[in-house]
Amino acid sequence: MFSKEYLLRFLIIAASFLCIIVSLSYFFFQRDLYAEWLFSLNQTQGNASEEQSFFDRLFDPGRYDPHSNDIWGGKNKQDPLNIVKKSSAPQYGSTAGSSINKHHLRLRETILAQLILMDRYGMSKEDAWRIIKGLKIDGAFHKYEESRFINELLWFKYQDDRKNKSIISALKESGSALTNQKYTFFEDLYSVGVSYLLNGNAKDAKFYLTQAYNEWPARGRAFGNVYLGLLITHAVAGNHKEFLTMIDHIKTYYPDWLYVETFMPDIISLHQIYPDSALLHALHGRMVQNVEDYASASDAYQKALHTGSLNSLVTQKVNHWLSEIEKDKS
């Protein structure tokens, strides 16, 4: 009886002591309302990003894809990466992982913040430029970072007027200028690669997208965009071997493959730039087949076969995909 009473007293004292600790911790370590606001903002942005297109999502870290294998892990240089040979082109400044000083970092962070505010919250470019200039940070990197900002403004203009060829041409010139500076970033290589793709220049698009592919530091949604961009480039360039290898790994390396509504409008628009690309039709078909849009897939495959320019291996593969459709429909 004595031991039960002792245990009961001990539990009462322990519970009281715990209540005191919790009360004191709440008093001294109050909730960080700003942190909570950032968390809620992140959730809102994550939901909104599902409506973004292929060219909007370069800086978006993205969503996890349960169908992929270790999509957030490091890149395995042994599977499909073997078909993207290391180019003999020079290595670019920051793409090799070099660090930047605190002043450069502060300027870059400020510019990225203004771009986010402009893109998602309607800040004017004049206000953004005023804030950037207000930092009064000088250095050899300053001109480069301002050039990156202007290049991003061009991408904003492109989103508003995709058929304006002068903007597409300006993007190519602006991006090319960035890659000639010692501070060139791996994201710049992707950006200029896409601009060449939009300009109908698959050869130079492949050069820059291959560099971006090789230099990208991690797997994930952003790298998935690079993967898809390079796959599209191989398609429009008529590189059958590379196309077959990369399309077989699309679900692993492109986390957004399931969200066809976000990237298919861009692939459809590329048909206008590369109307004779049989492999682009095959890519179109495979992407919509993956989401069981069999009617669109069959139509795209028939267009690819009708061109008569597919080699025997891709022809065999396309016919196999058509047979998969018939099997799934039955």
Stockholm file with secondary structure:
# STOCKHOLM 1.0

chainA/1-330         MFSKEYLLRFLIIAASFLCIIVSLSYFFFQRDLYAEWLFSLNQTQGNASEEQSFFDRLFDPGRYDPHSNDIWGGKNKQDPLNIVKKSSAPQYGSTAGSSINKHHLRLRETILAQLILMDRYGMSKEDAWRIIKGLKIDGAFHKYEESRFINELLWFKYQDDRKNKSIISALKESGSALTNQKYTFFEDLYSVGVSYLLNGNAKDAKFYLTQAYNEWPARGRAFGNVYLGLLITHAVAGNHKEFLTMIDHIKTYYPDWLYVETFMPDIISLHQIYPDSALLHALHGRMVQNVEDYASASDAYQKALHTGSLNSLVTQKVNHWLSEIEKDKS
#=GR chainA/1-330 SS CHHHHHHHHHHHHHHHHHHHHHHHHHHHSCCCHHHHHHHHHHHHHHHHGGGCCGGGCTTCCCCCCTTSSSTTSCCCTTSGGGGSCCCSSCCCTGGGTCCCCHHHHHHHHHHHHHHHHHHHHCCCHHHHHHHHHHTCCCSTTHHHHHHHHHHHHHHHHHHHCTTCHHHHHHHHHHHHHHTTSTTCCHHHHHHHHHHHHHTTCHHHHHHHHHHHHHHCCSCSHHHHHHHHHHHHHHHHTTCHHHHHHHHTTHHHHCGGGGCHHHHHHHHHHHHHHSTTCHHHHHHHHHHHHTTTCHHHHHHHHHHHHHTSCCCHHHHHHHHHHHHHHHHHHC
#=GC SS_cons         CHHHHHHHHHHHHHHHHHHHHHHHHHHHSCCCHHHHHHHHHHHHHHHHGGGCCGGGCTTCCCCCCTTSSSTTSCCCTTSGGGGSCCCSSCCCTGGGTCCCCHHHHHHHHHHHHHHHHHHHHCCCHHHHHHHHHHTCCCSTTHHHHHHHHHHHHHHHHHHHCTTCHHHHHHHHHHHHHHTTSTTCCHHHHHHHHHHHHHTTCHHHHHHHHHHHHHHCCSCSHHHHHHHHHHHHHHHHTTCHHHHHHHHTTHHHHCGGGGCHHHHHHHHHHHHHHSTTCHHHHHHHHHHHHTTTCHHHHHHHHHHHHHTSCCCHHHHHHHHHHHHHHHHHHC
//
